[in-house]
Amino acid sequence: MKNIPKYFFLMGALLVFTIGGCKEYSTEPTTPTSEAQVLLSYLESHGDYVNALAPSVISAVDVQANILSNPSRQYLIDIRSATDFAVGHIEGAKNVTLANLLTHVKSITATNYDRIVVACYSGQTSAYAASLLRLMGYNNVFSLKFGMASWTAQFATTTWKANIGNSRANDFTATITAKNAVGDLPTISTGKTSGAEILEARVNELLAAGFSTATVTNSTLFAGLSNYYIVCYWPTMEYADPGHIPGAVDYVPKSDLKSSVALQTLPTNKPVVIYCYTGQTSAYVAAYLKVLGYDAKLLLYGANAMIYDKMVAKNMPVFKDSEIKEYPTITGN
């Protein structure tokens, strides 16, 4: 009889522990992982293209050399309008709309080619498009540097020659603006669960939305600088000299836009405008940030449209007549 109370005591204690433990486990609150976090982890663990390789451009000289030496290993896509394509295009190029670009690339055997070259008017739309394809794993995709404007002067007049200038030469400053505090990632909602599925859904959304949703002109920007979070995507030395747009924040290329560094200092409550030298690198960055859900926009033609002469004086990358190669084109569709 003396052992009975001890027996019941032990059984009771075990029962209380078991019930209590199960109850605590079953009601433990969980924080669902956001789609943006799943996608970011996926992208950073699959090459982190924007911080490792971007931009992926190819010159008109190299494209022409490949046409002459090994044309079967190079696939050309022209994403300009059908009208402009008919006026003149590189022989062998396929005219594909931006909205249908991923579908088209999926329809060919991409691995049959050493490079898939995307061409547009100035190299900015094609950089945006090439970035989206690169993020999808097509590592042989390149953007034609400076677009068809580099192929022949016929296409340079209304693009680069009409947009380079010095309209903001007196507006740039050396005053430093600090980055935001670290915040949350944007909210995206595709209904998908894996990184690969979310990525493809986002890429299709952006291609369907068109390039204009990812752009802003410097005249629009300067009309309301405080409406934007401005990213100067230059080395720190150039952020100081020749300076930067007032209020712009320095983000070091291939370094700062990582989750482990400063990516989440970008705001989610206002547009993020990225500018570089020519608008081509910032097109790659804007595509990446838009995939993640940021309201990112590239500044068209970059600093070439604002402080051209200062850039020439400092030997910074600019569009110049020597970029125009006068290679042959063909007409029709």
Stockholm file with secondary structure:
# STOCKHOLM 1.0

chainA/1-333         MKNIPKYFFLMGALLVFTIGGCKEYSTEPTTPTSEAQVLLSYLESHGDYVNALAPSVISAVDVQANILSNPSRQYLIDIRSATDFAVGHIEGAKNVTLANLLTHVKSITATNYDRIVVACYSGQTSAYAASLLRLMGYNNVFSLKFGMASWTAQFATTTWKANIGNSRANDFTATITAKNAVGDLPTISTGKTSGAEILEARVNELLAAGFSTATVTNSTLFAGLSNYYIVCYWPTMEYADPGHIPGAVDYVPKSDLKSSVALQTLPTNKPVVIYCYTGQTSAYVAAYLKVLGYDAKLLLYGANAMIYDKMVAKNMPVFKDSEIKEYPTITGN
#=GR chainA/1-333 SS CTHHHHHHHHHHHHHHHHHHHHHHHHTCCCCCCCHHHHHHHHHHHTTCHHHHTCCCEECHHHHHHHHHHCGGGEEEEECSCHHHHHHCBCTTCEECCGGGHHHHHHHSCGGGCSEEEEECSSSHHHHHHHHHHHHTTCTTEEEETTGGGGTCGGGTTTTHHHHCCCTTTTTCBCCCCCCCCCCCCCCCCCSCCSHHHHHHHHHHHHHHHCGGGGEECHHHHHTCGGGSEEEECSCHHHHHTTCBSTTCEECCTTTSSSTTTTGGGSCSSSCEEEECSSSHHHHHHHHHHHHTTCCEEEETTGGGGTCHHHHHHTTCCCCCGGGCCCCCCBCCC
#=GC SS_cons         CTHHHHHHHHHHHHHHHHHHHHHHHHTCCCCCCCHHHHHHHHHHHTTCHHHHTCCCEECHHHHHHHHHHCGGGEEEEECSCHHHHHHCBCTTCEECCGGGHHHHHHHSCGGGCSEEEEECSSSHHHHHHHHHHHHTTCTTEEEETTGGGGTCGGGTTTTHHHHCCCTTTTTCBCCCCCCCCCCCCCCCCCSCCSHHHHHHHHHHHHHHHCGGGGEECHHHHHTCGGGSEEEECSCHHHHHTTCBSTTCEECCTTTSSSTTTTGGGSCSSSCEEEECSSSHHHHHHHHHHHHTTCCEEEETTGGGGTCHHHHHHTTCCCCCGGGCCCCCCBCCC
//
